[in-house]
Amino acid sequence: MNENLTSRRGWLKSAGAIAAFPAIVPSTVFGQSAPSNHIHVAQIGCGRIARSSEFPGVLAHHGMARFVAVADLDAVRLADAKHTLEEQYAKRLGAASYNGIKTYADYQEMLADKSIDAVCISTPDHWHAQPAMEAALAGKDIYLQKPASLTIEEGRHMADVLKKTGRILQLGSQQRSEPQWRLACELVRNGRIGKLKEIFVGLPYDPAGGNPSPMPRPETLDYNYWLGSTPEVAYTEDRVHPQTGDGKRRYDRPGWLRCQQFGAGMITGWGAHHLDIAHWAMDQEYAGPTSATALATFPAPGSGLWDVHGNYHVRMRYPNNVTVYVGDFYPTGVKFLGEDGWIWVTRGNYKAGDPPVGTRLEALDAHDPRILREGTKPNELHLHASPQDDHHLDWLKSVRTRKPPATNAEIGHRSCSACLVAHIAMQVKGELQWDARTERFTNSEEANTHLRREQRAPYGTWAVLKKAGMGESA
């Protein structure tokens, strides 16, 4: 056992030793909300997104679900997560204190706990597919942050395991649970702008930079485990997440988002959201593009550590003669263009019936504002509506009812695949022909080499399949 890991676990033991003791909460506090009546939820990865999305998303429904455990490879974040959740539960329960959150340095040990019903996974992109598969095989339901996977091959492994196990998975495409996105897709599907011809998707991009100089590995971080299935490289803070500064800075946007070793950049970071919406409006949730071509810039050698794409423009053709354009110079959002008009949708505050104003970038706008005010008629197609427009509640309801959530594993895989097809087109010249059924390019073996990456043992989706006796396919 290496010295860093040994000292880290010693630090963790002292920081989380009290986790094994029962919560200091009077039994009268619970009543109908007794822990035995809850969905027992565990958190894997306790960084920026967990704190801004999963913690409040599940805490908001503490009468239905309760966090019982947290896991993280960073002992400081692990201790922070335990403290944050226990403080929140003490407040919600009107108790003097609460001590009901177990801590794990290794999420795989946590998955062995049969009392845990479900997990939220808020890890870096290269740690999405593997823990989702392992959680499903352990009998847990899953809330998985997007994008679904690092590669198309990994995503297929994940989706197949979820299908085989029958576990519930909700991908964190929370736009599906926000009313303006659903209404925009319903209006397109119900012909309000005539035959759909083009979709314009605006996404941001990341700048170059980052310090590549090697640094000593923090004693409180299991860096080798954090690297997972990706190649071993020297530690530097800009490759992982902030370790220094005040508590707020520790949860700033991490550097790994800008490293191709761990993700694909904004084409999957935001693209997984917006292309999911494009698929929803096109009724292509279980398919994908037929071709892709792209132009993109990548940081020049010597410009720093971060190497994900810069400016880009992608054209993807879909069935039914719809063309999707994706670029950083479009406004951030999705515009649907049909033979009879257009609809624009983006993030922001929106209430049904709000009239758009002029050509400003409202959360929902259209060539004719009346179609927005009229909405979808009772006898028309209605898409999945999350209860209370709440993506986490939609997931929890699905866990209870066993009915499909807004964004299941296959849908999440397909939206991620479209992003990754676009990313491959940024790197391989020419128009690439894509077969969404076989999930291979039909005119470029070079492009097909990008469908997978070598996985460093003992990590990765192949290792999970082998351990489960599933061979090459779930």
PAKOL-50450 format. One record per residue (C-alpha): x, y, z; residue number from 1. Coordinates in nm, 4 decimals. Layout:
N
ATOM         c1         c2         c3   rovo
ATOM          X          Y          Z    NUM
...
//
This chain:
474
ATOM         c1         c2         c3   rovo
ATOM     0.0000     0.0000     0.0000      1
ATOM     0.1498     0.3349    -0.0997      2
ATOM     0.2401     0.5921     0.1623      3
ATOM    -0.0027     0.8578     0.0412      4
ATOM    -0.2971     0.6191     0.0533      5
ATOM    -0.1989     0.4879     0.3966      6
ATOM    -0.1790     0.8348     0.5479      7
ATOM    -0.4961     0.9393     0.3665      8
ATOM    -0.6948     0.6526     0.5158      9
ATOM    -0.5577     0.7349     0.8571     10
ATOM    -0.6747     1.0932     0.8139     11
ATOM    -1.0122     0.9686     0.6917     12
ATOM    -1.0502     0.7341     0.9878     13
ATOM    -1.0187     1.0190     1.2338     14
ATOM    -1.2412     1.2496     1.0273     15
ATOM    -1.5259     1.0029     0.9799     16
ATOM    -1.4972     0.7698     1.2768     17
ATOM    -1.8259     0.8850     1.4286     18
ATOM    -2.0164     0.7747     1.1181     19
ATOM    -2.0743     0.4307     1.2666     20
ATOM    -2.2678     0.5630     1.5669     21
ATOM    -2.6463     0.6066     1.5533     22
ATOM    -2.7997     0.9439     1.4782     23
ATOM    -2.8637     1.1633     1.7817     24
ATOM    -3.2259     1.2326     1.6933     25
ATOM    -3.5305     1.1673     1.9158     26
ATOM    -3.7532     0.8927     1.7758     27
ATOM    -4.0557     1.1251     1.7993     28
ATOM    -3.9021     1.3453     1.5320     29
ATOM    -3.9580     1.0877     1.2575     30
ATOM    -4.3163     0.9568     1.2812     31
ATOM    -4.4321     0.8782     0.9270     32
ATOM    -4.0898     0.9881     0.8077     33
ATOM    -3.9093     0.7088     0.9916     34
ATOM    -3.5916     0.6003     0.8131     35
ATOM    -3.7437     0.2607     0.7312     36
ATOM    -4.0040     0.4335     0.5109     37
ATOM    -3.7465     0.6147     0.3002     38
ATOM    -3.5561     0.5384    -0.0158     39
ATOM    -3.2029     0.5066     0.1230     40
ATOM    -2.9735     0.7061    -0.1057     41
ATOM    -2.5927     0.7114    -0.1189     42
ATOM    -2.3785     0.9683    -0.2961     43
ATOM    -2.0760     0.8773    -0.5101     44
ATOM    -1.8578     1.1814    -0.5713     45
ATOM    -1.9051     1.4810    -0.3413     46
ATOM    -1.7702     1.7712    -0.5463     47
ATOM    -1.9183     2.0775    -0.7137     48
ATOM    -2.2112     1.9146    -0.8937     49
ATOM    -2.3094     1.6920    -0.6015     50
ATOM    -2.3287     1.9970    -0.3751     51
ATOM    -2.5221     2.2114    -0.6239     52
ATOM    -2.7499     1.9449    -0.7736     53
ATOM    -2.7786     1.6095    -0.5959     54
ATOM    -2.7599     1.7267    -0.2354     55
ATOM    -3.0409     1.9845    -0.2682     56
ATOM    -3.2295     1.7654    -0.5172     57
ATOM    -3.2673     1.4770    -0.2721     58
ATOM    -3.2807     1.6889     0.0442     59
ATOM    -3.5869     1.8662    -0.0948     60
ATOM    -3.7751     1.5371    -0.0641     61
ATOM    -3.6506     1.4222     0.2758     62
ATOM    -3.9964     1.2831     0.3543     63
ATOM    -3.9495     1.0366     0.0692     64
ATOM    -3.5745     0.9753     0.0479     65
ATOM    -3.2822     1.0089     0.2844     66
ATOM    -2.9076     1.0222     0.2254     67
ATOM    -2.7438     0.7518     0.4366     68
ATOM    -2.3897     0.7375     0.2966     69
ATOM    -2.1333     0.9287     0.0946     70
ATOM    -1.8222     0.8148    -0.0935     71
ATOM    -1.5320     1.0153    -0.2314     72
ATOM    -1.1645     0.9610    -0.3096     73
ATOM    -1.0852     1.3034    -0.1630     74
ATOM    -1.0988     1.2797     0.2172     75
ATOM    -1.1555     1.6548     0.2594     76
ATOM    -1.4585     1.6471     0.0317     77
ATOM    -1.5819     1.3339     0.2034     78
ATOM    -1.5723     1.5000     0.5452     79
ATOM    -1.7348     1.8149     0.4026     80
ATOM    -2.0181     1.6073     0.2538     81
ATOM    -2.0881     1.4274     0.5796     82
ATOM    -2.0905     1.7546     0.7722     83
ATOM    -2.3106     1.9329     0.5152     84
ATOM    -2.5742     1.6608     0.4962     85
ATOM    -2.5900     1.5985     0.8697     86
ATOM    -2.6234     1.9704     0.9359     87
ATOM    -2.9091     1.9897     0.6832     88
ATOM    -3.0931     1.6922     0.8317     89
ATOM    -3.0601     1.8279     1.1835     90
ATOM    -3.2243     2.1512     1.0673     91
ATOM    -3.4998     1.9739     0.8762     92
ATOM    -3.5763     1.7392     1.1655     93
ATOM    -3.5550     2.0084     1.4316     94
ATOM    -3.2913     1.8044     1.6140     95
ATOM    -2.9931     1.9172     1.8177     96
ATOM    -2.7662     1.7054     1.5996     97
ATOM    -2.7730     1.4276     1.3429     98
ATOM    -2.5153     1.1580     1.2817     99
ATOM    -2.6616     0.9239     1.0236    100
ATOM    -2.4253     0.9546     0.7243    101
ATOM    -2.1703     0.6787     0.6734    102
ATOM    -1.8486     0.7608     0.4867    103
ATOM    -1.6572     0.5473     0.2369    104
ATOM    -1.3207     0.6085     0.0707    105
ATOM    -1.4107     0.3389    -0.1849    106
ATOM    -1.7571     0.3495    -0.3392    107
ATOM    -1.7359    -0.0209    -0.4252    108
ATOM    -1.7379    -0.1026    -0.0538    109
ATOM    -2.0444     0.1165    -0.0176    110
ATOM    -2.2271    -0.0696    -0.2970    111
ATOM    -2.1997    -0.3879    -0.0912    112
ATOM    -2.4319    -0.2359     0.1716    113
ATOM    -2.7686    -0.4016     0.1020    114
ATOM    -2.9568    -0.1381     0.3016    115
ATOM    -2.8799     0.1203     0.0305    116
ATOM    -3.1543     0.1393    -0.2311    117
ATOM    -3.0166     0.3948    -0.4746    118
ATOM    -2.7097     0.6014    -0.5562    119
ATOM    -2.6386     0.9406    -0.7072    120
ATOM    -2.3214     0.9473    -0.9184    121
ATOM    -2.1625     1.2925    -0.9565    122
ATOM    -1.8086     1.2002    -1.0562    123
ATOM    -1.5800     1.3184    -1.3410    124
ATOM    -1.6907     1.2047    -1.6868    125
ATOM    -1.4419     0.9167    -1.7050    126
ATOM    -1.6001     0.7775    -1.3881    127
ATOM    -1.9635     0.7688    -1.5096    128
ATOM    -2.0245     0.4415    -1.6930    129
ATOM    -1.8286     0.2084    -1.4638    130
ATOM    -1.9907     0.2959    -1.1279    131
ATOM    -2.3348     0.3093    -1.2937    132
ATOM    -2.2850    -0.0485    -1.4154    133
ATOM    -2.1539    -0.1647    -1.0789    134
ATOM    -2.4416     0.0000    -0.8941    135
ATOM    -2.6975    -0.1661    -1.1215    136
ATOM    -2.5316    -0.5055    -1.0769    137
ATOM    -2.5428    -0.4469    -0.7000    138
ATOM    -2.9190    -0.3925    -0.7220    139
ATOM    -2.9200    -0.0136    -0.6805    140
ATOM    -3.1190     0.2413    -0.8762    141
ATOM    -2.9144     0.5293    -1.0130    142
ATOM    -2.9161     0.9027    -1.0734    143
ATOM    -2.6206     0.9588    -1.3085    144
ATOM    -2.4801     1.2958    -1.4010    145
ATOM    -2.4355     1.3586    -1.7719    146
ATOM    -2.2687     1.2834    -2.0071    147
ATOM    -2.3393     0.9126    -1.9879    148
ATOM    -1.9886     0.7991    -2.0779    149
ATOM    -1.6370     0.8838    -2.1902    150
ATOM    -1.6679     0.6811    -2.5130    151
ATOM    -1.9471     0.5329    -2.7214    152
ATOM    -1.8305     0.1811    -2.6341    153
ATOM    -1.8510     0.2541    -2.2593    154
ATOM    -2.1962     0.4030    -2.3028    155
ATOM    -2.3174     0.0918    -2.4811    156
ATOM    -2.1821    -0.1250    -2.1986    157
ATOM    -2.3645     0.0892    -1.9442    158
ATOM    -2.6975     0.0963    -2.1285    159
ATOM    -2.6904    -0.2803    -2.1869    160
ATOM    -2.6231    -0.3560    -1.8197    161
ATOM    -2.9086    -0.1284    -1.7123    162
ATOM    -3.1424    -0.3043    -1.9542    163
ATOM    -3.0337    -0.6475    -1.8342    164
ATOM    -3.0641    -0.5671    -1.4634    165
ATOM    -3.3905    -0.3735    -1.4915    166
ATOM    -3.2679    -0.1034    -1.2535    167
ATOM    -3.3920     0.2541    -1.2809    168
ATOM    -3.1441     0.5089    -1.4158    169
ATOM    -3.2178     0.8769    -1.4546    170
ATOM    -2.9544     1.0734    -1.6464    171
ATOM    -2.9001     1.4249    -1.5122    172
ATOM    -3.0530     1.5936    -1.8179    173
ATOM    -3.2616     1.8162    -1.5951    174
ATOM    -3.3810     2.0275    -1.8888    175
ATOM    -3.6315     1.7490    -1.9604    176
ATOM    -3.8037     1.8365    -1.6349    177
ATOM    -3.8184     2.2121    -1.7012    178
ATOM    -4.1474     2.3209    -1.8605    179
ATOM    -4.0185     2.5383    -2.1453    180
ATOM    -3.8105     2.2567    -2.2940    181
ATOM    -4.0966     2.0091    -2.2804    182
ATOM    -4.3420     2.2582    -2.4324    183
ATOM    -4.1011     2.3486    -2.7122    184
ATOM    -4.0584     1.9808    -2.8015    185
ATOM    -4.4328     1.9153    -2.7829    186
ATOM    -4.5060     2.2070    -3.0130    187
ATOM    -4.2485     2.0880    -3.2655    188
ATOM    -4.3758     1.7295    -3.2485    189
ATOM    -4.7339     1.8528    -3.2937    190
ATOM    -4.6513     2.0483    -3.6099    191
ATOM    -4.6765     2.4088    -3.4911    192
ATOM    -4.3873     2.5148    -3.7125    193
ATOM    -4.4706     2.2778    -3.9962    194
ATOM    -4.2287     2.0139    -4.1155    195
ATOM    -3.9076     2.0403    -3.9142    196
ATOM    -3.6083     2.1201    -4.1356    197
ATOM    -3.3172     2.2453    -3.9228    198
ATOM    -3.2095     2.2707    -3.5600    199
ATOM    -2.9455     2.5153    -3.4371    200
ATOM    -2.7711     2.4278    -3.1108    201
ATOM    -2.5574     2.6874    -2.9365    202
ATOM    -2.2960     2.5708    -2.6854    203
ATOM    -1.9995     2.7366    -2.5129    204
ATOM    -1.6370     2.6219    -2.5299    205
ATOM    -1.3412     2.6132    -2.2923    206
ATOM    -1.0222     2.8184    -2.3265    207
ATOM    -0.6710     2.6774    -2.3347    208
ATOM    -0.4419     2.7107    -2.0357    209
ATOM    -0.3732     2.5242    -1.7148    210
ATOM    -0.0448     2.4534    -1.5383    211
ATOM     0.1092     2.1238    -1.6586    212
ATOM     0.3946     2.1242    -1.4032    213
ATOM     0.3922     1.8117    -1.1830    214
ATOM     0.3048     1.8661    -0.8184    215
ATOM     0.3221     1.6424    -0.5082    216
ATOM     0.0120     1.4260    -0.4729    217
ATOM    -0.2109     1.5399    -0.1856    218
ATOM    -0.2136     1.2922     0.1024    219
ATOM    -0.5914     1.3270     0.1217    220
ATOM    -0.6543     1.2237    -0.2416    221
ATOM    -0.6286     0.8706    -0.3842    222
ATOM    -0.5009     0.9992    -0.7170    223
ATOM    -0.4284     0.6605    -0.8761    224
ATOM    -0.7874     0.5502    -0.8141    225
ATOM    -0.9126     0.8899    -0.9357    226
ATOM    -0.7348     0.8365    -1.2715    227
ATOM    -0.9249     0.5100    -1.3040    228
ATOM    -0.9233     0.3514    -1.6482    229
ATOM    -0.7303     0.6401    -1.8064    230
ATOM    -0.3494     0.6431    -1.8457    231
ATOM    -0.1270     0.7258    -1.5507    232
ATOM    -0.0017     1.0854    -1.5698    233
ATOM     0.1680     1.3156    -1.3216    234
ATOM    -0.0507     1.4914    -1.0688    235
ATOM    -0.1126     1.8628    -1.1018    236
ATOM    -0.4008     2.0493    -0.9411    237
ATOM    -0.5228     2.1911    -1.2738    238
ATOM    -0.5717     1.8340    -1.3969    239
ATOM    -0.8016     1.7392    -1.1067    240
ATOM    -0.9877     1.9838    -0.8803    241
ATOM    -0.8861     2.2665    -0.6441    242
ATOM    -0.7161     2.1568    -0.3236    243
ATOM    -0.6231     2.4963    -0.1821    244
ATOM    -0.8040     2.8159    -0.0916    245
ATOM    -1.1199     2.8735     0.1063    246
ATOM    -1.4120     2.6323     0.1105    247
ATOM    -1.5861     2.8007    -0.1812    248
ATOM    -1.2812     2.7845    -0.4073    249
ATOM    -1.2427     2.4133    -0.3350    250
ATOM    -1.5617     2.3614    -0.5318    251
ATOM    -1.4821     2.5855    -0.8276    252
ATOM    -1.5097     2.4444    -1.1784    253
ATOM    -1.2419     2.1709    -1.1950    254
ATOM    -0.9604     2.1445    -1.4473    255
ATOM    -1.0384     1.7866    -1.5530    256
ATOM    -1.3317     1.9229    -1.7568    257
ATOM    -1.0744     2.0721    -1.9943    258
ATOM    -0.8598     1.7589    -2.0380    259
ATOM    -0.9454     1.5130    -2.3165    260
ATOM    -0.8129     1.2303    -2.1023    261
ATOM    -1.1227     1.2675    -1.8844    262
ATOM    -1.3869     1.4051    -2.1201    263
ATOM    -1.4554     1.5663    -2.4577    264
ATOM    -1.5095     1.9279    -2.3566    265
ATOM    -1.8250     2.1311    -2.3989    266
ATOM    -1.9493     1.9219    -2.6903    267
ATOM    -2.0487     1.6625    -2.4287    268
ATOM    -2.0532     1.8918    -2.1230    269
ATOM    -2.3395     2.1066    -2.2504    270
ATOM    -2.4059     1.9143    -2.5687    271
ATOM    -2.5503     1.6232    -2.3716    272
ATOM    -2.8219     1.8628    -2.2530    273
ATOM    -2.9059     2.0389    -2.5783    274
ATOM    -2.8718     1.7449    -2.8169    275
ATOM    -3.0968     1.5483    -2.5830    276
ATOM    -3.3584     1.8182    -2.6379    277
ATOM    -3.3014     1.8067    -3.0137    278
ATOM    -3.3524     1.4291    -3.0071    279
ATOM    -3.6695     1.4701    -2.7995    280
ATOM    -3.8204     1.7158    -3.0480    281
ATOM    -3.7232     1.4981    -3.3481    282
ATOM    -3.8489     1.1730    -3.1928    283
ATOM    -3.4947     1.0357    -3.2302    284
ATOM    -3.4318     0.9481    -2.8640    285
ATOM    -3.3366     0.5895    -2.9453    286
ATOM    -3.1457     0.6583    -3.2655    287
ATOM    -2.8951     0.9217    -3.3734    288
ATOM    -2.7458     1.1054    -3.6705    289
ATOM    -2.6790     0.9458    -4.0081    290
ATOM    -2.3735     1.1592    -4.0823    291
ATOM    -2.1499     1.4245    -3.9302    292
ATOM    -1.8894     1.6717    -4.0461    293
ATOM    -1.7132     1.9352    -3.8405    294
ATOM    -1.4495     2.2039    -3.8181    295
ATOM    -1.2813     2.2751    -3.4861    296
ATOM    -0.9764     2.4308    -3.3285    297
ATOM    -0.7678     2.2628    -3.0603    298
ATOM    -0.5063     2.4280    -2.8368    299
ATOM    -0.1605     2.4562    -2.9878    300
ATOM     0.1232     2.2561    -2.8304    301
ATOM     0.2801     2.4455    -2.5448    302
ATOM    -0.0339     2.6488    -2.4691    303
ATOM    -0.0911     2.4745    -2.1380    304
ATOM    -0.2389     2.1614    -1.9875    305
ATOM    -0.5948     2.1855    -2.1142    306
ATOM    -0.6480     2.0309    -2.4562    307
ATOM    -1.0225     1.9994    -2.5233    308
ATOM    -1.1639     2.1632    -2.8358    309
ATOM    -1.1952     2.5379    -2.8787    310
ATOM    -1.4191     2.7006    -3.1418    311
ATOM    -1.6193     2.4541    -3.3500    312
ATOM    -1.9010     2.4088    -3.5981    313
ATOM    -2.0696     2.0718    -3.6540    314
ATOM    -2.3285     1.9617    -3.9066    315
ATOM    -2.5171     1.6384    -3.8441    316
ATOM    -2.7864     1.4946    -4.0669    317
ATOM    -3.0731     1.2979    -3.9138    318
ATOM    -3.3513     1.0792    -4.0529    319
ATOM    -3.6542     1.2598    -4.1983    320
ATOM    -3.4198     1.5104    -4.3661    321
ATOM    -3.3491     1.7168    -4.0554    322
ATOM    -3.0096     1.8848    -4.0257    323
ATOM    -2.8652     1.9790    -3.6882    324
ATOM    -2.6009     2.2503    -3.6630    325
ATOM    -2.3957     2.2830    -3.3452    326
ATOM    -2.1580     2.5711    -3.2806    327
ATOM    -2.0152     2.8034    -3.0193    328
ATOM    -2.1179     3.1143    -3.2166    329
ATOM    -2.4918     3.0399    -3.1920    330
ATOM    -2.6752     3.1733    -2.8846    331
ATOM    -2.6669     2.9128    -2.6071    332
ATOM    -2.9897     2.7215    -2.6487    333
ATOM    -3.1838     2.5374    -2.9196    334
ATOM    -3.3690     2.6862    -3.2172    335
ATOM    -3.6086     2.4719    -3.4218    336
ATOM    -3.6736     2.5889    -3.7780    337
ATOM    -3.9666     2.4466    -3.9717    338
ATOM    -4.1342     2.5180    -4.3014    339
ATOM    -4.3892     2.7437    -4.1279    340
ATOM    -4.1910     2.9123    -3.8522    341
ATOM    -3.9506     2.8704    -3.5612    342
ATOM    -3.9306     2.8076    -3.1873    343
ATOM    -3.6395     2.9079    -2.9633    344
ATOM    -3.5749     2.7660    -2.6154    345
ATOM    -3.3018     2.8114    -2.3588    346
ATOM    -3.2493     2.8073    -1.9837    347
ATOM    -3.4009     3.0708    -1.7604    348
ATOM    -3.7117     3.1479    -1.5625    349
ATOM    -4.0279     3.0611    -1.7489    350
ATOM    -4.3922     3.0179    -1.6595    351
ATOM    -4.6544     2.8826    -1.8955    352
ATOM    -4.8360     3.1739    -2.0565    353
ATOM    -4.5500     3.4234    -2.0341    354
ATOM    -4.5600     3.6190    -2.3613    355
ATOM    -4.2165     3.6501    -2.5259    356
ATOM    -4.1042     4.0020    -2.6087    357
ATOM    -3.9680     4.0959    -2.9497    358
ATOM    -3.6566     3.9119    -3.0621    359
ATOM    -3.4829     3.9094    -2.7246    360
ATOM    -3.3463     3.5754    -2.6091    361
ATOM    -3.6342     3.4756    -2.3847    362
ATOM    -3.6382     3.1325    -2.2240    363
ATOM    -3.9070     3.0415    -2.4794    364
ATOM    -3.9868     3.2322    -2.7957    365
ATOM    -4.1499     3.1690    -3.1340    366
ATOM    -4.2279     3.3323    -3.4659    367
ATOM    -4.5845     3.3665    -3.3388    368
ATOM    -4.6145     3.4048    -2.9569    369
ATOM    -4.9750     3.2808    -2.9736    370
ATOM    -4.8627     2.9205    -3.0211    371
ATOM    -4.6790     2.9424    -2.6898    372
ATOM    -4.9774     3.0853    -2.5045    373
ATOM    -5.2098     2.8250    -2.6522    374
ATOM    -4.9751     2.5419    -2.5594    375
ATOM    -5.0487     2.1779    -2.6310    376
ATOM    -5.4107     2.0734    -2.6785    377
ATOM    -5.5599     1.7873    -2.4750    378
ATOM    -5.5964     1.5597    -2.7783    379
ATOM    -5.2392     1.6145    -2.9000    380
ATOM    -4.9137     1.4366    -2.8212    381
ATOM    -4.7936     1.5052    -2.4673    382
ATOM    -4.4387     1.4195    -2.3613    383
ATOM    -4.3188     1.2946    -2.0239    384
ATOM    -4.3909     1.5563    -1.7578    385
ATOM    -4.1904     1.5325    -1.4367    386
ATOM    -4.3878     1.5867    -1.1139    387
ATOM    -4.3498     1.9452    -0.9938    388
ATOM    -4.1050     1.9995    -1.2835    389
ATOM    -3.8449     1.8348    -1.0580    390
ATOM    -3.5894     1.5987    -1.2145    391
ATOM    -3.4793     1.4398    -0.8864    392
ATOM    -3.8394     1.3904    -0.7764    393
ATOM    -3.9125     1.2301    -1.1138    394
ATOM    -3.6290     0.9859    -1.0422    395
ATOM    -3.7479     0.9109    -0.6883    396
ATOM    -4.1034     0.8531    -0.8121    397
ATOM    -3.9651     0.6170    -1.0741    398
ATOM    -3.7716     0.4284    -0.8067    399
ATOM    -4.0986     0.3829    -0.6163    400
ATOM    -4.3280     0.3012    -0.9100    401
ATOM    -4.0715     0.1231    -1.1341    402
ATOM    -4.2059     0.3271    -1.4272    403
ATOM    -3.9490     0.4812    -1.6671    404
ATOM    -3.8053     0.8200    -1.5683    405
ATOM    -3.7668     1.1200    -1.7984    406
ATOM    -3.4195     1.0230    -1.9249    407
ATOM    -3.3407     0.6531    -1.9029    408
ATOM    -3.0070     0.4834    -1.9701    409
ATOM    -3.0616     0.4216    -2.3425    410
ATOM    -3.1839     0.7777    -2.4039    411
ATOM    -2.8878     0.9140    -2.2106    412
ATOM    -2.6480     0.6957    -2.4061    413
ATOM    -2.7930     0.8069    -2.7394    414
ATOM    -2.7672     1.1789    -2.6635    415
ATOM    -2.4098     1.1283    -2.5434    416
ATOM    -2.3313     0.9216    -2.8540    417
ATOM    -2.4429     1.2040    -3.0820    418
ATOM    -2.2091     1.4397    -2.8971    419
ATOM    -1.9224     1.1933    -2.9279    420
ATOM    -1.9928     1.1427    -3.3001    421
ATOM    -1.9623     1.5209    -3.3340    422
ATOM    -1.6393     1.5143    -3.1338    423
ATOM    -1.4947     1.2437    -3.3582    424
ATOM    -1.5923     1.4487    -3.6647    425
ATOM    -1.3861     1.7359    -3.5194    426
ATOM    -1.0793     1.5098    -3.5368    427
ATOM    -1.1364     1.3103    -3.8578    428
ATOM    -1.1678     1.4909    -4.1903    429
ATOM    -1.4573     1.4491    -4.4275    430
ATOM    -1.8234     1.3676    -4.3856    431
ATOM    -1.8545     1.0612    -4.1647    432
ATOM    -2.1414     0.8205    -4.2246    433
ATOM    -2.2852     0.6875    -3.8976    434
ATOM    -2.4982     0.3756    -3.8520    435
ATOM    -2.6901     0.4323    -3.5278    436
ATOM    -2.8072     0.0699    -3.5232    437
ATOM    -2.4602    -0.0863    -3.5196    438
ATOM    -2.2990     0.2227    -3.3637    439
ATOM    -2.0162     0.2273    -3.6136    440
ATOM    -1.8992     0.4527    -3.8957    441
ATOM    -1.9514     0.2922    -4.2337    442
ATOM    -1.6957     0.4918    -4.4352    443
ATOM    -1.4014     0.5491    -4.2008    444
ATOM    -1.2013     0.2971    -4.0032    445
ATOM    -1.0011     0.5884    -3.8664    446
ATOM    -1.3194     0.7264    -3.7108    447
ATOM    -1.4054     0.3839    -3.5685    448
ATOM    -1.0781     0.3828    -3.3740    449
ATOM    -1.2241     0.6703    -3.1675    450
ATOM    -1.5235     0.4662    -3.0499    451
ATOM    -1.3238     0.3201    -2.7626    452
ATOM    -1.0127     0.3829    -2.5558    453
ATOM    -0.7767     0.1408    -2.3894    454
ATOM    -0.8771     0.0907    -2.0248    455
ATOM    -0.6095     0.0756    -1.7568    456
ATOM    -0.6488    -0.2304    -1.5347    457
ATOM    -0.8111    -0.2996    -1.2973    458
ATOM    -1.0566    -0.0231    -1.3900    459
ATOM    -1.3088     0.0237    -1.6680    460
ATOM    -1.6294    -0.1140    -1.8125    461
ATOM    -1.4587    -0.4187    -1.9629    462
ATOM    -1.3406    -0.5194    -1.6156    463
ATOM    -1.6971    -0.4873    -1.4860    464
ATOM    -1.8360    -0.7068    -1.7631    465
ATOM    -1.5671    -0.9675    -1.7080    466
ATOM    -1.6265    -0.9778    -1.3345    467
ATOM    -1.9995    -1.0162    -1.3929    468
ATOM    -1.9412    -1.2974    -1.6449    469
ATOM    -2.0991    -1.0986    -1.9285    470
ATOM    -1.8199    -1.1321    -2.1821    471
ATOM    -1.8182    -0.8744    -2.4591    472
ATOM    -2.1790    -0.7707    -2.4160    473
ATOM    -2.4286    -0.7320    -2.1354    474
//
